[in-house]
Amino acid sequence: MIKASISDNGNQLVIAEGEQRVRFHAIWLRDNAWDPDTRSVSNGQRLISLGEIPADISIGALQVSGDEISITFQPENRTISYQAKWLMAHSYDGESAHKRGWLRQGIETWGSELNDQVPVASFDAVQSDTAALRNWLHAIERYGFAKLANGPVYDQALFSVVELFGYVRETNYGRHFEVRTEVNPTNLAYTGLGLQAHTDNPYRDPVPTVQVLYCLESSAAGGENKVVDGFAVAQRLHQENPEWFDVLSRYCARFEYQGANDVLLRARKPLIELAPDGELIAVRFNNRSAAAITDVPFEDMELFYAAYRRMAGLIDDPSMEVSFRLEPGECFLVDNTRVLHARNGYSGEGTRWLQGCYADKDALYSKLQVLNLEIDGAQRAGVGT
């Protein structure tokens, strides 16, 4: 049973459901109205600016009918209806004191225990079955990476992976890049050397948020791929020494890449990035592209390097990594703001040919949310028939 009342001389709406009691400001309610004069019916975008809402907006009257709450705003004398379920789902009245480094709901950190349950889907399944695609994208949201198996084996097949959810982000490397041994390479990724776990392109702002690595040939010995959960590394660092976590999230590191074709890229960002309310939103680590650190005060530089060293040690810790070998037609996708990737060295005998490209999370999450709405809506419709 929903109960509603007016409080604070019309400045607040109070909703009570069972033992839960939440408040909403009149200005928030009016700004978030969904009537056709406030929001476009076709796309949900606002049709009015905040300046068009009276600064002295208040709740003059209200009426409750089942799950619907009708509010009359003054001085507009406009009545707008709200669904109590929607209001409760968007409540901002509650405990808001987050600990630094908190993670949003749905993210699951991991270590080497995930070796036995690497998230993987079949290419044919995700192409033909929306539920399979939704589950695969959800795994990427949850773990920050996932594999795809049984894909086609031809040049630039990786584009068909990106087309499942979004668009290729072109860089100075082109729409895609080759990962195989080259003579006089411009990047260490193009040699047979092993690579420490890292995030890609930290010298860009904004950084590419999704990376796809697709295997076309794999007969050389070695070259196993490895992934490390940067969020798990950050959490462990915080548990061991909050000062280490704080110094790496408070100051910026610098990254730089100078390659062929007159390319010089620079960025300054923290190794551990937090939102203003303390949410852990990104990790950056790439020893090959690290530039001189100049944004840390003299008195904190030793602490910064102690934290930096420990972060690197955790990234190299076998208990933090998941390892797998890619065969032709297999690929994996990583959230490049969270998951670090690496590879073992491989020999000059045989062949190893991977292709990579970048995309962005906004398209991936958009596709996931659309699929959630479609599938959940279809399931509810099925239950009701």
N, C-alpha and C positions, 0 to 999 in steps of 0.2 A: 504494500500500500504506500503510494507516494503522498507525502504531505509537503505543502509549500507555504511560505509566509514571507512577508515583506519586513525588512529590518533596516536600521540606521537611516530612518527618515526617507525611505525610498531608494537609498543608495545600494541596497543589497537584496538579493533573493536568497532565501534559505530553503534548501530541499532536504527532507528527511526521509530515509528509506530504511526501515528497521532501526538498527543502532547507528547507521551511518548518517552523518549530518555534514553537508557541504554548503559553502556560500559562493555566490557569484556577484560581481559588481555590475551595476546597471550599464556602465559604459562597455564592459566586456560583452554582455548579452546583446546590446544593440549592435556592436561591431560584428558579432558573429551570428547575426540573424540570417535565416535562409529563405526569407520571403522573396518573391520574384522582383520586388522593387529594390532589394538590397543585393541580391545575387542573381547572376545569369542562370536561367534554367538550363541552358545548353551546355555550359562549361563550368559553372560554379564560381566564376570569378566575381569579385565585388564590383558593384555598379556605382557605389558612392565612395567618397573619400572620408577620412576621419574628420576632416574639417567641416564636413556637412552634417555631422552629428552634433547636436547642441552640447556645449561644454557642461551644462547643468542638467543633463539627462537624468531622469529618475524613473522609478517604477511607481505608477499611480494606482494600478489595480492589477489583480491576477485572478485566474480561474483555473482549476484543475479538473480534468475529465479523463480518467484512466491514466494513460501514460503521457497525455498531452497537457502542457502548461501554457496558457495564453496570458501574455503580459501586455498591459497597456502602458506605453511610455509617454512621459510628459517632459517637456512641453509640446511634443509632436502630436499627442493624442492619437498615437498609432498603436494598434494591437497586432502583435506578432506571436505565433505559436511555436513552441519548442517541444521536442520529444525528450522526456525526462531521461530516457536511456542514453540519448546522445549527450545530454548535459553531464550525467554521471560519468560517462566514458571520457569526457574532456575536462573533468574537474581539476582545478589547480589549487584547491584548498586542502592542504594536508602537510605531512612531513616533507620538507624540501631541503633539509640539510644533508647533502650527499657528501660522502667521503671522496677525497681526491683520488681519481683513478677509477671511479665507478663505471660499469658497463651497462649499456641499455639492454632491455629484456630481449632474449632470443639469441644472444651471443654466448657460445660455449668455448672456453679456453681448453687447451689440450697440450699434451706432450707425446712422448714416444709410445704411450699406451694406445694411441690411435693407429699404430702400424698395422694392427690386426683388423681394423675396420675403417680403412681409408674410404671416404665417400666417393662412389663411382656410379656412373650410369652408362647405358648403351646409347650410342649416337642414334641408331634407328629409333629407339624408344622415345628419346626426347624430341625427335623430329616429328613423330607421328602421334604422340600421346601427350596431351596438355598436362595431365596429372603427373606424368614422369618428368616433364620439363619443370613443372612447379616444384617437385621434390628436389630436383637437381639444383635449381636456383636457390631453394631454401637451404640446402646443405652449404652452399657458398656463403650465404648470409650467416649461417650458424657457425661454421668452422673457418671461414675465410678462404677456403680452397676446395676444389673437387676435381676428380678425374673424369674423363670421357673416353670410352673404349669402343672398338669396332667401327671406327670412322673410316672414311675413304682415304686412299693413299695416292695423292697427286699433288702437284705443285700448287701452293696457296689454298689447300683444303681448309686451313685454319679460318678463312673468312666465313666458311659455312657455319663455324661454331659461333662466331660473333653475331651472325645473322639470326641466331636463335633468340637473342635478347636485345641487340642494340646495334652500335655502329663502330667502325674502326676509327681510332684516333691517330691521325697521321702525324709523324714527327720528322725530325731531320734524318732519321733512319729510313724514312719512307712509310708506306702503308704497312709494310712488314719488314722483318730483318731475318737474316740467315744465321744460324748457330752451328757452325762447323769450322774446322781448321782452315785458316787462311795464311798466306804469306804476308809478313809485315802488317798484321792487323791493327786497326785503329782502336780496338777495344779488346780487353783480355777475354771477353766472352767468346771471341772467335778463335781461341787457341784450345789445345787439349788440356790445359791446366785445370786443376780443381779450383772451384770458386767458393769463398766463404759465403755463408748465408747473408743475404742482403735484400734490401728493397731497391727497385729499379728507379733510375732517373730522379734521385732526390734533388738534383740541381735544377729541376723544373718547378715552376710555380704558375699554375697548379700542376701537381704531379699526375701522371696517368694513374688512374685508380684501379684498373683491371689489366692483368697481363695474361695472354694465352701463349703457351708453348706447345707446339704440335710436332710429333715425331713422324718423319718420313722414311728414315733409314736408321738402323741400329744394330750393326754387326761388330762394332769395335768393343773391346773389353773395357769395362768400367763405365763411367759416365752416369751412374745412378743419380737421379734427382732427389733432392732433400728439401723439406719445408720445415719452417720453425714458426710457431705462433708468437708474434711480437707482443701481443697483448698478455700472453702468459709470462713472457720474459719480463714485461713491465710490472706485472702483479708480483712476481717473485722478487724482483728488485725492491719493490715497496715493502714487502714483508721482511726482507733481510735488513734494510736500512732506509727508513723514510727520507732521510736527508739525501741519499743518492737519487731516489725517485724525484724529489723536489728540485734538485739542482739541474737534472737533465730535462725537466719539464719547464723550468723557469727561464732558462737561457737558450739562445739560438746557437746551433752549430752552423757551419757554412759548407756548402758543397759546390763543386765546380767541375765542368767537363769541357775540354777543348779538343775537338776532333777535326776531321777533314771538312772541306767545303766551307771554310770560314765560319765554323760553329764555335761559339763560346757561351756556355750556359752557366748561370750562377743563381743560387738561392740561399736564403738564410731561414732556417726553420728549426724548431727544437727536435731533439732525438725522440722525445716522448711528448706528444701534443695533446693538450687538454682543452676542452671547451671552457668557456667562462665559469660554468657551474661545476667544473671538475671532471666531467665525463672524459674518459679516455677515448680519443677519436682517431689517433694515428701514431704510428711508430716509423721512424726513418733510421736506416743504418746501412752505410755503404762505405767501407774503409777505402776502397779504390778511388772514390770520388770525394772524399773528405778534404776540405780546404783548411787553411789555418783558422783556428778558432780565436776570434778576437772580440766576441761579445760577452765574454765572461769576465767579471771584475777580477783583478789580481788576487784579492783575498779569497776568492772562491775557486780559483783555477785548479788548485791541487785537489779539492773535493770533487770538482767536475771530472778530472781525469781518473780519479779513483772510481767514480761511478761509471764512467765510460768504459774503463777496463773491465769492471765487473759485468756490465751489460754485454760486452763482447764475449766474456767467459761463459755467460749463460747461453748466449746464442750458439757457441761452439759445443755446449754440453750435449752429449749423445742422448741424455734423458729428455731433452727438449725437442728432438727432431723426429720427423717421420720420413722414411726413405722408400723409394720405389723406382723401378726401372720402366721406362717407356718403350713400348714396341711400336712398329709402324702402324699408323691408324689410331694411336692413342695420344691424348693430350691432357694437360691439366691447366686449370685457371686459378689465379690467385688474386685476392684482394690486396693490391699493392700498397695500401695504407696500413695493412695489418700483418700480413704473412710474408716472411722472408723466404727466399728460395736459394738453393745452392746446387752444386753438383760435384760428384767425385771426378778426379782426373780420368782421362781415357787415353788408350794407346793409339799409336799411329797406324796400327793394322786394322783392316776392316774399314767400315764407314760409320759415321754418326752425323745425321743431318736432321736438325730441328728447324722449324720456322716459328717466329714469334711475332706478336703484334699487340697493340694496346687498345683498350676500350675504356669506358667509364661506368662507374657504379650507378649513376643516376638512371641510365637506361635499363640496367639489369634489375634494379629495385623497382622501377616502373613496371617492367614486364612481370615481375613476381607479384606485385600488388594487383595488377589487372587479372592475372591468373587466379589469385586468391578470391577475388570478387566473383569471377566467372564460375569457378568450381564450387565455392561455398554457396553461391546463389542457386546453382543447378541442384546441389544436394538438398538445399532447403525446399526447393520446388518439388523435388522428387518425394520428399518426406510428406509434403502436404497433399499429394495426389492419392 
